[in-house]
């Protein structure tokens, strides 16, 4: 009897987290299928032995073919920046519903549907305590609300599809565009901090994220559950800045930005982006995210039930990320 390799279908495989996940699954002997909007722009999937399906989250034919016969579906794709609020709901909520609906229809033997959600679907922590899976959702941005509603769509199918929701905090690592601005600013000799007291975040390296995603997918007991995958400890932005300066061997001037100023700048950038082709990730709502004191996450459940743990220490992760940015001439 020949050993059949496991088949995984991934949305968002050309992106930051998705491309790392594709490489990890290939290294584990999986057959990997990816949804791709533009076959001429395979991005990080170029030269990888993956089967490409041309389409988007609403391309029924492509999705039916890609999901049929797959053992795992990893739904990573989503919109983090949009010019209109409706776009967040279209791609994050409706796109998710479309994919899991197709999975329920064309693949009765699917082992797991893994939906990659976000800490923002829950919202910030209160009273200096991290959030966990029992924290009621109270998202504070349209993006967060759209991810929360996407989770609710996934839960509607729990009697038909074995699905697991994995929520991620701030993620960094090679290929990341979101935290890149932070490293670039320090490279230029400035270390901006928001507000006048320490703000804490859970910050996790992409290597650990994909480990958590694979564990959630392969686990026998993760169906119907939600997990936070993140770092074991919470970091203050001051600590992240200090570690980054040390690793990059840069002296950077620390400037504390009053919260009203952060709102004003974010709103202005967002306003101007309405006139540009691409939506800005920085806008008034992102400002609301940035002024929060507590984006901390408790990952005990993932540790206990999935055997997850953080392997990449902050300094090592920053070093690897910075080296990648430099080697790829981003900085």
C-alpha positions as CSV (number, residue, x, y, z in Angstrom):
1,X,0.0,0.0,0.0
2,X,1.4,3.4,-1.0
3,X,1.5,6.1,1.6
4,X,-0.8,8.9,0.5
5,X,0.5,12.4,1.3
6,X,-1.9,14.7,3.1
7,X,-3.4,17.4,0.9
8,X,-3.8,20.9,2.1
9,X,-5.6,23.8,0.4
10,X,-4.5,27.3,1.4
11,X,-6.0,30.7,0.8
12,X,-3.6,33.7,1.2
13,X,-0.6,31.5,0.3
14,X,1.1,34.4,-1.5
15,X,1.1,36.5,1.6
16,X,3.3,36.8,4.7
17,X,1.9,34.1,7.0
18,X,0.4,32.0,4.2
19,X,3.7,31.6,2.3
20,X,5.5,30.5,5.5
21,X,2.7,28.0,6.1
22,X,3.0,26.6,2.6
23,X,6.7,26.0,3.1
24,X,6.2,24.3,6.4
25,X,3.5,22.0,5.0
26,X,5.7,21.1,2.0
27,X,8.6,20.3,4.5
28,X,6.2,18.0,6.3
29,X,5.4,16.1,3.0
30,X,2.0,17.6,2.3
31,X,0.7,18.1,-1.2
32,X,-0.2,21.8,-1.2
33,X,-2.8,23.6,-3.3
34,X,-3.1,27.4,-3.3
35,X,-5.6,29.9,-4.4
36,X,-3.9,32.7,-6.4
37,X,-5.5,35.8,-7.9
38,X,-2.9,36.5,-10.5
39,X,-1.0,33.4,-11.9
40,X,1.6,35.8,-13.3
41,X,2.4,37.0,-9.8
42,X,3.0,33.9,-7.7
43,X,5.1,35.9,-5.2
44,X,6.8,33.7,-2.6
45,X,5.2,30.6,-4.2
46,X,7.4,31.0,-7.3
47,X,9.4,27.8,-7.9
48,X,7.6,25.9,-5.1
49,X,6.0,22.6,-5.9
50,X,2.4,23.8,-5.3
51,X,-0.7,23.4,-7.4
52,X,-2.2,26.8,-8.2
53,X,-5.9,27.5,-8.6
54,X,-6.7,30.8,-10.3
55,X,-9.4,32.9,-8.6
56,X,-10.4,34.7,-5.5
57,X,-12.6,34.0,-2.4
58,X,-15.7,34.1,-4.6
59,X,-14.5,31.9,-7.5
60,X,-16.8,29.0,-7.0
61,X,-15.4,26.7,-9.7
62,X,-11.8,27.1,-8.7
63,X,-12.7,26.7,-5.0
64,X,-14.8,23.6,-5.5
65,X,-11.9,21.9,-7.4
66,X,-9.3,23.0,-4.9
67,X,-11.3,21.9,-1.8
68,X,-12.6,18.6,-3.2
69,X,-10.3,15.8,-2.1
70,X,-8.3,18.0,0.3
71,X,-7.6,16.8,3.9
72,X,-7.1,20.3,5.3
73,X,-8.3,23.8,4.4
74,X,-6.3,26.7,5.8
75,X,-8.2,29.9,5.3
76,X,-5.5,32.6,5.8
77,X,-6.6,35.2,3.2
78,X,-8.2,38.4,4.4
79,X,-8.2,42.1,4.0
80,X,-6.4,44.2,6.6
81,X,-6.7,47.6,4.8
82,X,-9.7,48.8,2.8
83,X,-11.0,52.2,1.6
84,X,-14.6,51.3,2.5
85,X,-15.9,49.5,5.6
86,X,-18.1,47.3,3.3
87,X,-14.9,45.8,1.8
88,X,-13.8,44.4,5.2
89,X,-17.1,42.6,5.5
90,X,-17.2,41.4,1.9
91,X,-13.7,39.8,2.0
92,X,-13.4,38.8,5.7
93,X,-16.9,37.7,6.6
94,X,-18.6,36.8,3.3
95,X,-15.4,35.3,1.8
96,X,-15.0,33.1,4.8
97,X,-18.7,32.0,4.7
98,X,-18.3,31.2,1.0
99,X,-15.2,29.0,1.5
100,X,-16.6,27.0,4.4
101,X,-20.0,26.6,2.7
102,X,-18.2,25.1,-0.4
103,X,-16.2,22.9,1.9
104,X,-19.4,21.6,3.6
105,X,-20.8,20.8,0.2
106,X,-17.9,19.3,-1.8
107,X,-15.8,17.6,0.8
108,X,-17.5,15.4,3.4
109,X,-14.2,13.8,4.4
110,X,-12.4,17.0,5.3
111,X,-10.3,16.4,8.4
112,X,-10.1,20.1,9.4
113,X,-11.0,23.6,8.3
114,X,-8.6,26.1,10.0
115,X,-9.7,29.7,10.0
116,X,-7.0,32.2,10.8
117,X,-8.6,34.9,12.8
118,X,-7.2,37.8,14.9
119,X,-6.9,39.1,18.4
120,X,-8.7,42.2,17.1
121,X,-11.8,40.0,16.8
122,X,-11.8,39.9,20.6
123,X,-10.4,43.3,21.3
124,X,-7.9,44.6,23.8
125,X,-7.5,43.3,27.3
126,X,-8.7,45.1,30.4
127,X,-7.4,45.7,33.9
128,X,-3.8,44.7,33.0
129,X,-5.0,41.1,32.3
130,X,-4.4,39.2,29.0
131,X,-7.5,38.0,27.0
132,X,-8.1,34.3,26.5
133,X,-10.6,32.1,24.7
134,X,-13.3,32.8,27.3
135,X,-13.1,36.6,26.9
136,X,-16.3,38.0,25.3
137,X,-15.7,39.6,21.9
138,X,-15.6,43.4,22.0
139,X,-13.8,44.5,18.8
140,X,-13.0,48.2,18.5
141,X,-12.3,48.5,14.7
142,X,-14.1,47.5,11.5
143,X,-11.4,45.0,10.8
144,X,-11.9,43.4,14.2
145,X,-15.7,43.3,13.8
146,X,-15.4,41.8,10.3
147,X,-13.1,39.0,11.7
148,X,-15.5,38.4,14.6
149,X,-18.3,38.1,12.1
150,X,-16.2,35.7,10.0
151,X,-15.7,33.5,13.2
152,X,-19.5,33.5,13.6
153,X,-19.9,32.3,10.0
154,X,-17.5,29.4,10.7
155,X,-19.4,28.4,13.8
156,X,-22.6,28.2,11.9
157,X,-21.1,25.2,10.1
158,X,-19.8,23.3,13.1
159,X,-22.2,20.4,12.7
160,X,-21.1,20.0,9.0
161,X,-17.4,20.8,9.0
162,X,-14.7,20.1,11.7
163,X,-13.4,23.6,12.0
164,X,-10.9,25.3,14.3
165,X,-10.4,29.0,14.8
166,X,-6.9,30.3,15.5
167,X,-6.5,33.9,16.6
168,X,-3.2,35.7,16.1
169,X,-1.9,38.7,17.9
170,X,0.8,40.9,16.3
171,X,3.0,38.8,14.1
172,X,6.5,39.7,12.8
173,X,9.1,37.9,10.7
174,X,10.7,37.8,7.3
175,X,8.4,39.1,4.5
176,X,6.2,41.0,6.9
177,X,5.1,44.4,5.7
178,X,3.1,45.4,8.7
179,X,5.9,45.6,11.3
180,X,8.4,46.6,8.7
181,X,7.7,50.3,9.3
182,X,8.7,49.9,12.9
183,X,12.1,48.4,12.0
184,X,12.6,51.0,9.2
185,X,11.9,53.9,11.6
186,X,14.5,52.6,14.1
187,X,16.9,52.1,11.2
188,X,16.5,55.8,10.4
189,X,17.3,56.7,14.0
190,X,13.9,57.3,15.6
191,X,12.0,55.2,18.1
192,X,8.4,56.4,18.4
193,X,6.4,55.3,21.5
194,X,2.7,56.0,21.8
195,X,1.5,57.7,25.0
196,X,3.4,58.3,28.2
197,X,3.1,54.9,29.9
198,X,4.1,51.4,28.9
199,X,1.8,49.6,26.5
200,X,2.0,45.8,26.3
201,X,1.6,43.5,23.3
202,X,1.8,39.9,22.5
203,X,4.3,39.7,19.6
204,X,5.0,36.3,17.9
205,X,7.4,35.3,15.2
206,X,6.0,33.8,12.0
207,X,7.9,30.5,12.6
208,X,6.0,30.0,15.8
209,X,2.7,31.0,14.2
210,X,2.9,28.3,11.5
211,X,3.9,25.7,14.1
212,X,0.7,26.6,15.9
213,X,-1.4,26.5,12.8
214,X,-0.1,23.0,11.9
215,X,-0.7,21.8,15.4
216,X,-4.3,23.1,15.3
217,X,-4.8,21.4,12.0
218,X,-3.3,18.0,12.9
219,X,-4.8,17.9,16.4
220,X,-7.4,15.2,17.1
221,X,-9.2,17.4,19.6
222,X,-9.2,20.9,18.1
223,X,-12.4,20.7,16.1
224,X,-15.1,23.1,17.2
225,X,-12.5,25.1,19.3
226,X,-10.8,28.4,19.3
227,X,-7.1,29.0,20.2
228,X,-4.8,31.9,20.7
229,X,-1.4,31.3,19.3
230,X,1.2,33.9,20.5
231,X,4.3,34.5,22.6
232,X,4.6,33.1,26.1
233,X,5.4,36.5,27.5
234,X,4.0,39.9,26.9
235,X,6.3,42.6,25.7
236,X,6.3,46.4,26.3
237,X,6.9,48.5,23.3
238,X,9.9,49.9,25.2
239,X,11.4,46.5,25.5
240,X,10.7,45.7,21.8
241,X,12.4,49.0,20.9
242,X,15.4,48.4,23.1
243,X,15.9,44.9,21.8
244,X,15.6,46.1,18.2
245,X,18.2,48.9,18.7
246,X,20.6,46.4,20.3
247,X,20.2,43.8,17.5
248,X,20.5,46.5,14.8
249,X,23.3,48.2,16.6
250,X,21.5,51.5,16.1
251,X,21.1,54.5,18.3
252,X,17.6,55.8,18.0
253,X,16.0,58.8,19.5
254,X,13.0,57.8,21.6
255,X,10.1,60.1,21.1
256,X,6.8,59.7,23.0
257,X,3.8,60.7,20.9
258,X,0.7,62.0,22.8
259,X,-2.3,59.8,22.0
260,X,-4.3,62.6,20.5
261,X,-1.5,63.2,18.0
262,X,-1.5,59.6,17.0
263,X,-5.2,59.8,16.3
264,X,-4.7,63.0,14.3
265,X,-1.8,61.6,12.2
266,X,-3.6,58.3,11.6
267,X,-6.8,60.0,10.6
268,X,-4.9,62.4,8.2
269,X,-3.0,59.6,6.5
270,X,-6.2,57.6,6.2
271,X,-7.9,60.7,4.6
272,X,-5.2,61.2,2.1
273,X,-5.2,57.5,1.2
274,X,-8.8,57.8,-0.1
275,X,-7.2,59.6,-3.0
276,X,-4.5,57.0,-3.7
277,X,-4.9,53.7,-5.5
278,X,-4.1,51.5,-2.5
279,X,-5.8,51.9,0.9
280,X,-3.6,52.9,3.8
281,X,-3.1,50.5,6.7
282,X,-2.8,53.6,8.9
283,X,-6.1,55.3,9.5
284,X,-8.2,56.6,12.4
285,X,-9.2,53.0,13.4
286,X,-5.6,51.9,13.3
287,X,-4.9,54.8,15.6
288,X,-7.5,53.5,18.0
289,X,-5.6,50.1,18.0
290,X,-2.3,51.9,18.6
291,X,-3.4,53.8,21.7
292,X,-4.6,50.7,23.6
293,X,-2.5,49.8,26.6
294,X,-3.1,46.1,26.5
295,X,-3.0,43.7,23.5
296,X,-1.9,40.8,25.8
297,X,-2.9,37.2,25.2
298,X,-3.0,34.1,27.4
299,X,-1.9,31.1,25.3
300,X,-2.3,28.4,28.0
301,X,-5.1,26.6,26.1
302,X,-2.9,26.1,23.0
303,X,-0.1,24.9,25.2
304,X,-2.2,22.4,27.1
305,X,-4.4,21.1,24.3
306,X,-2.1,21.4,21.2
307,X,1.3,21.1,22.7
308,X,2.2,24.5,21.4
309,X,5.1,26.6,22.7
310,X,7.1,29.6,21.7
311,X,10.5,28.7,20.2
312,X,11.8,31.9,18.7
313,X,13.0,34.4,21.3
314,X,12.4,38.1,20.7
315,X,16.1,39.1,20.0
316,X,16.6,36.1,17.7
317,X,13.4,36.7,15.8
318,X,14.2,40.4,15.3
319,X,17.7,39.5,14.1
320,X,16.4,37.0,11.5
321,X,13.8,39.5,10.4
322,X,16.2,42.4,10.0
323,X,18.7,40.3,8.2
324,X,15.9,39.3,5.7
325,X,14.9,43.0,5.2
326,X,18.5,43.9,4.5
327,X,19.2,40.9,2.2
328,X,16.1,41.7,0.2
329,X,17.0,45.4,0.0
330,X,13.9,46.6,1.9
331,X,16.2,48.5,4.2
